[in-house]
Amino acid sequence: MSGKVQFGIIAASVCVTAALVWCGANLTALLMHELSQHPGAAKAMPLLPMVVLPVVAVILYRRRSRPVILA
């Protein structure tokens, strides 16, 4: 592969990654803005980690306890 093609692939990858991060940040800000408009959701936001963290812990524990099968 020529140097121009490699540079083009790397440049396109960086641009796509930057666009995805930028869009994700904007969507997160929009979600937080919408959730803050509802009093019930605003009161529930501090409790979110107490719900999410145990679920993530169980998923990670089960993933690590499974035997790895190499084909």
LUMMI-412825 format. One record per residue (C-alpha): residue number from 1; residue in three letters; z, y, x. Coordinates in Angstrom, 2 decimals. Layout:
residues N
 num residuo       z       y       x
 NUM     ala       Z       Y       X
...
//
This chain:
residues 71
 num residuo       z       y       x
   1     met    0.00    0.00    0.00
   2     ser   -0.82    3.44    1.28
   3     gly    1.76    6.09    1.93
   4     lys    0.53    8.26   -0.96
   5     val    0.98    5.43   -3.45
   6     gln    4.48    4.67   -2.18
   7     phe    5.40    8.36   -2.36
   8     gly    4.02    8.55   -5.89
   9     ile    6.07    5.55   -7.01
  10     ile    9.25    6.97   -5.47
  11     ala    8.61   10.44   -6.93
  12     ala    7.94    8.99  -10.40
  13     ser   11.12    6.90  -10.19
  14     val   13.21    9.91   -9.22
  15     cys   11.72   11.99  -12.04
  16     val   12.33    9.28  -14.64
  17     thr   15.90    8.78  -13.42
  18     ala   16.60   12.52  -13.54
  19     ala   15.12   12.77  -17.05
  20     leu   17.23    9.85  -18.31
  21     val   20.44   11.30  -16.83
  22     trp   19.65   14.74  -18.26
  23     cys   18.89   13.33  -21.72
  24     gly   22.00   11.16  -21.64
  25     ala   24.18   14.12  -20.74
  26     asn   22.66   16.20  -23.54
  27     leu   23.12   13.40  -26.08
  28     thr   26.74   13.00  -25.02
  29     ala   27.36   16.73  -25.38
  30     leu   25.72   16.70  -28.82
  31     leu   27.82   13.73  -29.92
  32     met   31.03   15.39  -28.74
  33     his   30.06   18.59  -30.54
  34     glu   29.39   16.70  -33.79
  35     leu   32.59   14.66  -33.52
  36     ser   34.68   17.74  -32.89
  37     gln   33.48   19.19  -36.23
  38     his   35.23   16.40  -38.16
  39     pro   39.05   16.61  -38.08
  40     gly   39.54   12.87  -38.52
  41     ala   37.21   12.03  -35.65
  42     ala   38.80   14.69  -33.45
  43     lys   42.22   13.11  -34.04
  44     ala   40.88    9.63  -33.27
  45     met   39.17   10.55  -29.97
  46     pro   42.34   10.24  -27.82
  47     leu   42.81    6.70  -29.18
  48     leu   39.31    5.59  -28.16
  49     pro   40.27    4.34  -24.68
  50     met   43.07    2.23  -26.16
  51     val   40.45    0.44  -28.27
  52     val   37.62    0.24  -25.74
  53     leu   39.51   -0.75  -22.58
  54     pro   40.93   -4.06  -23.90
  55     val   37.49   -5.04  -25.21
  56     val   35.92   -4.32  -21.82
  57     ala   38.70   -6.24  -20.08
  58     val   38.09   -9.33  -22.25
  59     ile   34.34   -9.15  -21.65
  60     leu   34.81   -8.89  -17.87
  61     tyr   37.38  -11.70  -17.85
  62     arg   35.10  -14.05  -19.76
  63     arg   32.10  -13.14  -17.63
  64     arg   34.00  -13.91  -14.41
  65     ser   35.50  -17.14  -15.70
  66     arg   32.10  -18.66  -16.51
  67     pro   30.71  -20.96  -13.83
  68     val   27.62  -19.64  -12.09
  69     ile   24.62  -21.94  -12.48
  70     leu   21.99  -21.40   -9.84
  71     ala   18.54  -22.70  -10.67
//
